Amino acid sequence: QVQLVESGGGLVQPGGSLRPSCAASGFTFSSYTMSWYRQTPGKERELVATISSTGGTTTYADSVKGRFTISRDNAKNTVYLQMNSLKPEDTAVYYCYVRRHWSNYWGQGTQLTVSS
């Protein structure tokens, strides 16, 4: 079955960096577009970044453009989110996502807190 397992969240000061990762299994990872979403309490889940199956195309939310970079390693079945110049408003639970065979799959999420 499809499994997405995020790791690498944590507490970081404003201006700092972090690189969470998402390990995927149960499907042919290299064939699917992958995405990162985030969610804060009381708000809808927000699309942060997307990467095509080959990694050749990436898209970003305006709020993170120029600060975040999504990447993938198809040999390791892993997608990453390099987050730089972090701001307190980036505080959220970050989720890995894939849509496969008309079904949506989410990881359990990893918490990022940006605070001094």
Beta strands, then each sheet from edge to edge (+ up, - down):
strand 1: 3-7
strand 2: 10-12
strand 3: 21-25
strand 4: 34-39
strand 5: 46-51
strand 6: 58-60
strand 7: 68-73
strand 8: 78-83
strand 9: 92-100
strand 10: 103-106
strand 11: 110-114
sheet 1: 1+ 3- 8+ 7-
sheet 2: 2+ 11+ 9- 4+ 5- 6+
sheet 3: 2+ 11+ 9- 10+
end
